[in-house]
Amino acid sequence: MLKTISWFAYLWWSLLKPRFTLMKLNRQGKIAERDACAHAIARNWAQTGLAMNGSSIQLSGIENVPKTGGVLFVANHQSNFDIPILIGHIPRDKGFIAKLELLKVPSFSRWMKYIGCIFIDRKDPRQSLTAINDAAGQLKAGHCIVIFPEGTRSADGTVGPFRAGGLRLALKAGVPIVPITISGSKGIMPKGSSIIRSARVNVIVSPPLMPAEFKEMDSNQISEKVRNIIISNL
């Protein structure tokens, strides 16, 4: 329990401490500097937070991450800690497709906006379409976005069905898809638990699927192909 309390205290302090620096850059209109600062804060927060709880992250296939241009990272989802794992250990700045409810979390939501997260209201098809178009625009501009197409965390570590909608982003933007397999993160904070534990996590980055490989597929076919790649590494 002490580890859990310490970690959440660190989470809020690490986000609140640089708040005024980010707000100052925002007021000055230094958007590029603000966003670079936000990403640096996020990486430090993620790496330090994971080290604090004693978890080890084993990474393979890092050479498969494109060094430039927009990338759609697609990962399975075992734990809330998948987000800091990807922020801290995949060497590209990235935003996430996130549920709209997170906008209600003070400080945290502002930081998410600064790193390029896109918020989706799954109950509102019109808003969801607008958000998807915004995300496609970010990818075309050379930014990276992460999606968890299962839509929720796995309770037992198995990979659930993928929602095909998010994979349309790669078709719309014409960017590579990089499948990422996360194994073991459920041991840090399983679904339904608020207790943080140490765990050994394996992260496998598969070779990118280039647009030429899937441009003739529909989103369901792409979804199934990416899901099978992720499952093959578990």
Secondary structure, 3 states (H helix, E strand, C coil): CHHHHHHHHHHHHHHHCCHHHHHHHHHCCCHHHHHHHHHHHHHHHHHHHHHHCCCEEEEECHHHCCCCCCEEEEECCCCCCHHHHHHHHCCCCCEEEEEHHHHHCCCHHHHHHHCCCEEECCCCHHHHHHHHHHHHHHHHCCCEEEECCCCCCCCCCCCCCCCHHHHHHHHHHCCCEEEEEEECHHHCCCCCCCCCCCCEEEEEECCCECHHHHCCCCHHHHHHHHHHHHHHCC
